[in-house]
Amino acid sequence: MTRAVAIVVLAGALLLAAAAPTHAATRLVRGNDGPWLSYGHDDQLSNAVVSRILDAQTVPRLGERWAAPLDGLVAASPLYAEPDVGGVRTGVVYVGTEHGSVYALAAGDGHVLWERSGTPTVIGACGEFPFGISSTGAIDRGRNLFYSVGADGLLHAFDLATGEDAPGYPVQVVASPLDQYVWGGLRIVGSTLYVPVASFCDQLDASGLFPDGGLVAVDLADPSQQRFFDAVPGVGNGGGIWGYGGVSVEPGGRLLYVGVGNSHVYDASCDCFRDDVPNGDRMVALTPDLEVVDSDYPPGINPEGDQDFGAAPSLFQPHGCPPVAAANSKDGLLYVWRRTNLAAGPVKSLGIGDGQSAFVGQPSWSSRLQMLFDGEAGSNSGNGVAAIKFSYQGCEFGELWRTAIGAGNQAPPLVVNDVVFSGGGREGLFGLDARTGKVIWSAGTDGALTLAPLIEARGTIFAPAGSELRAYSLP
């Protein structure tokens, strides 16, 4: 977009705001980027969008537009849709908190359109803090609903405009909420909602067993109809699906991909518990009916250690390459597979994580730049973002740059045109030039944790920081 056109667009937005009544800022800011309906923006978890407003030239002028206080820490990704609210098509941001609440905030000024409170659970083995909603919900535009699961294991279907539960909801989707928990994002494929299930930080249940992990498939035409994929067959064998991304989906919906955590199965031959009993510690491809069709246990992962897949894979196809899947492992490696043959093993692995902070995000893919961006990349000066460049001739790729922005766990980067946005742990928010890794924008967060990914919609960056949601846009 030229500078002159940008000025015209912004001026038009200001005129609309001036002519509208109170809370007119809920009117839409124009751009060609649309709603953000699930974790990672699309079913392949690319976490990348095209904007007519934000690029490396304009991003340095981003300023805070509003900051909305919430009732708890935000670990789930915010989402964005444009429902009809009071007869007006309105930009709305939806976000859940670890206090168990769901908020719908007007995208223009951050005021609360509706709020629904849940009941958080305190689990001592995971730290003395409440778990409420860690899972990112999913927006169903066809049914005008926002699906969300909290610590009670109930699936809600909130009306996008009013927050009222749809008829027949909530429904129980987690069999044992005292022991099982939903970390991963919900995903809609056709008329089925997929809900990943794990446990509370490998905490044992009352019988001394590892709670079962897997994937629940909910029929949205009749949510009482549910199927369960037991990731490690048998009772009390673990196999949680931990990744915040939940599942990723082959274009067209033919296959689902999940990273499975460790199993916990006794092996008399070694008098030990094995972490790699199928499908433990594996990258797995499933049919929509939850049948396993392919999987891989990469070489080098310790079968008795905590080096499992705590992340969902990103799916993409670089120029000159077959379709690939890329996922982070807790061993600090980024693995890349050919999607047509996971069992053949990774075609390449790259040392990205520091091997200390849990490497549980997924990389973000820009098809425009033919680049993969991975968060929480380790270096001597802290953690940050690493960029992997794919060649236009042949399927060759390697690291291009690495920039430290903070310490500890960091969420997957957000790619907007030629800018990469990421939270730096407690060090603030950053925008990097995607081609060079140079920091071109930053915003302080007063030491608040930036656990959740940032998203972009209509020229605005929405960033969770501690127990706030902040919005940044051009002046």
TORVEX-259125 format. One record per residue (C-alpha): residue in one letter; x, y, z. Coordinates in steps of 0.1 Angstrom, whole numbers, plus 2048, in hexadecimal, padded with zeros to 3 digits. Example, Ala and Ser with C-alpha at 12.3 -4.5 7.8 and 13.67 -1.06 7.14 Angstrom:
% residues 2
A87B7D384E
S8897F5847
% end
This chain:
% residues 475
M800800800
T80D8237F8
R81083D812
A7F5852801
V7DC835800
A7E482C825
I7DC85082F
V7BB84F81C
V7B182E82D
L7BA83B84F
A7A885C849
G78984983F
A78A83585F
L78D854873
L76F864862
L75B845869
A76584688E
A75C86B890
A73A866881
A731848897
P7238478BB
T73483C8DB
H74C81E8D6
A74E8268B1
A7718178B2
T7617F58AF
R75C7FD88A
L7747EA874
V7967F6869
R7997ED844
G7B37D5837
N7B47B5823
D7BC79F841
G79D78F850
P79177C86F
W7A8767885
L79374988D
S7AA73089E
Y7CD72C8AB
G7E8733891
H7CF74687A
D7C9728863
D7C6702865
Q7EB6FF85B
L7F6715877
S80972D861
N80474A879
A80A76285C
V7F477C84B
V7F5796830
S7ED7BA83A
R7E77D9824
I7F17EF842
L80E7DF855
D8307D9847
A8557E084F
Q850805845
T83180C85A
V8357F5878
P84F80C88A
R83282588E
L81B80C8A1
G80D81A8C1
E7F780C8DD
R7D38118D4
W7C48028F4
A7CB7EA911
A7AE7D6920
P7B37C7943
L7A77A3947
D7A278D965
G7C0776960
L7DF76C94D
V7DA766928
A7EB747919
A7D27418FD
S7D47538DC
P7BA76E8D7
L7A276A8B9
Y7907838A3
A76F783891
E75679C883
P73379388F
D7147A888D
V7117BA8AE
G6F17CF8B2
G6ED7D188C
V7117DC886
R72D7C6878
T7467C9894
G76A7BE899
V76C7A98B9
V78A7998CA
Y78477A8DF
V79B76F8FA
G79C756917
T7AF75A938
E7BE742951
H7A374E969
G78B73A953
S77A758943
V77276091F
Y771784913
A7637948F3
L7737B68EE
A76B7D08D5
A78A7D18BE
G7887F78B9
D78B8028DE
G78D7E38F3
H76D7E7906
V75C7C7912
L73F7BB8FD
W73979D913
E74B78792C
R745763938
S755757958
G76173395F
T77172097B
P79771E97C
T7A86FF98B
V7C87019A0
I7E06E499A
G7FD6E49B2
A8146CE99D
C8146E8982
G81A706999
E8037189B1
F7EF72B997
P7CD725988
F7C7714967
G7A7721956
I7A9724930
S7CB71C920
S7BB70F900
T7B47278E3
G7907258D9
A7827228B5
I76A7398A3
D74E72988E
R742745877
G72772F867
R717729889
N72174B897
L73273A8B5
F75273B8C9
Y75C7198D8
S7707188F8
V77B6FE912
G785706935
A7936F3953
D7716E395A
G7746D0939
L7536DF92C
L7516EA907
H73E70B904
A73071A8E4
F72C73F8EA
D7187558D2
L73176D8C2
A71C78C8C8
T70B7848EA
G72076A8FB
E702753901
D70872E900
A6F871D8E2
P6DD7038E8
G6EB6E28F3
Y70B6F2903
P71F6EF917
V7296CA912
Q7436B6924
V7616AE90D
V77C6A6927
A776685938
S78868D959
P78D6B295E
L79F6AD97F
D7BB69B96C
Q7B86A5947
Y7BB6C8938
V7B86D9916
W7D76EC90D
G7D56EC8E7
G7BF7018D1
L79D6F58C4
R79A6EE89F
I77C6EC889
V77E6D586A
G75D6D3857
S7426CC871
T75A6BE88B
L76C6D08A7
Y78D6C08B3
V7976C48D8
P7BA6BA8E2
V7BD6AB905
A7DC6A791C
S7E26A8941
F7ED6C195B
C8136C1957
D81669B958
Q80569B979
L7F9678983
D7D467198B
A7C76639AB
S7CF6409A0
G7F3649999
L7EF647974
F7F7660958
P7D666F94C
D7CE665928
G7D467E90D
G7C66808EA
L7AD6918D3
V7876958D7
A7736998B7
V7526AB8BE
D7366AA8A4
L72A6CE8A2
A7086C3894
D7036AF8B5
P71E6B78CF
S71469A8E4
Q7236848C9
Q7486818D0
R76666B8C7
F7876678D9
F7A96608CB
D7BD6508E8
A7E065B8DE
V7F163E8F1
P7D76218F2
G7CF615915
V7C6624936
G7DD63C948
N7F863C92D
G7FC662927
G80166E904
G7F4691908
I7EF6A98EB
W7FF6C78FB
G8066DF8DE
Y7F57018E1
G7EE6FD8BC
G7D96DE8C2
V7D76CD89F
S7E06D987D
V7CD6CF85E
E7D76C583B
P7C76DD821
G7A66CE818
G7A26BE83A
R7AE69B830
L7C769684C
L7CE6A486F
Y7F06A787E
V7F96A78A3
G8186A68B9
V81368C8D5
G82468F8F7
N83567390A
S824652913
H829642935
V82861D931
Y83B604947
D8545ED935
A85F5CF949
S87D5C9932
C88E5E993F
D87A5EC960
C87260F954
F856625947
R85862B921
D84F64D912
D84F6418EE
V8346268EE
P81F62E8CF
N8146498CA
G8296598E5
D8436738DB
R8376728B7
M82C68889B
V80B678890
A7F467B871
L7CF673876
T7B1670861
P79368686B
D78566787A
L7A3665891
E7B4647880
V7DB648881
V7E964785D
D80D651863
S82565A87F
D849660888
Y85F65D8A7
P87E67289E
P8A06628A6
G8B26718C4
I8946788DA
N89A6698FD
P87F64E902
E881653928
G883679928
D86C696924
Q87669E900
D8536998F0
F8406AE8D8
G82F6CA8EB
A8276DB8CB
A8106D78AD
P8206D788A
S81E6F3871
L8156E884E
F8226F982E
Q8316F380C
P84F707801
H85670D7DD
G8686EF7CE
C85F6D97ED
P8456BE7F4
P82C6C780F
V83E6C7831
A8366C9856
A84C6DB870
A84A6D7895
N85E6E08B4
S8686C68CE
K8726CB8F2
D8956BF8E9
G8996E28D9
L8986D68B5
L8826E1899
Y8796C2884
V86D6C3860
W85C6A584F
R84D69E82D
R82869C834
T82367F81C
N83B669830
L83F671855
A84C64E85C
A86B655847
G87666D862
P87F692861
V89069E842
K8A26B7858
S8A56C487C
L8B26E5887
G8BE6EF8AA
I8A870C8B3
G89E70A8D8
D8B570D8F5
G8AD6EB903
Q8A26FA924
S88270E91E
A8666F7911
F8666F98EB
V8416F68E7
G8377108CD
Q8347098A8
P84771C88C
S835735876
W836734850
S835751837
S82F744814
R836767807
L859768815
Q85E742813
M86B744837
L863731857
F866744878
D86A732899
G8667428BC
E87A73B8DB
A89A7378C7
G8B77348E0
S8D77498DF
N8F27568F7
S8DE7768FB
G8BC766902
N89F7588EE
G88E7668D0
V88575F8AC
A89874B892
A89174E86C
I895730855
K897738830
F88B71F815
S89C7207F3
Y8867267D4
Q89A70B7C2
G8986EA7D2
C88E6E17F6
E8AC6F0807
F8A9705827
G8BE713843
E8BE72D85F
L8C1751852
W8C1765872
R8BA763897
T8B17808AE
A8AE77F8D4
I8917938E3
G88D784906
A88F76591C
G87A746924
N85C739912
Q85074D8F3
A8327488DD
P8327418B8
P83B7608A4
L821774890
V82A77C86C
V81A79B85C
N8277A1839
D84D7A683E
V84B7AB864
V84E791880
F83D7998A1
S8457868C1
G8437898E7
G8647898F9
G859777919
R858793932
E86D7AB91D
G8517B9908
L8447B68E4
F8597B98C5
G8567BD8A0
L8737B088A
D87C7B6866
A874793858
R89179483F
T8AD7A0857
G8A179987A
K8A67BE884
V88F7CB8A0
I87A7E7890
W85F7EB8AB
S85B7E28D0
A8427E98EC
G8487E4911
T8307CE925
D83C7D8949
G84A7B594F
A8297A3946
L82C781937
T82577E912
L81C759910
A80175B8F6
P8077628D1
L7FF7848C2
I7E67868A6
E7DE7A088B
A7BD7AB87D
R7B37CA868
G7D47DB86D
T7D57D6893
I7EC7C08A8
F7DB7B08C6
A7F37A58E1
P7ED794902
A8047A091D
G7FF791940
S7DB797949
E7D57B192E
L7CD7B1909
R7DD7CE8F6
A7D77DC8D4
Y7F17EE8BE
S7EA80089E
L7F781D889
P7EF841894
% end
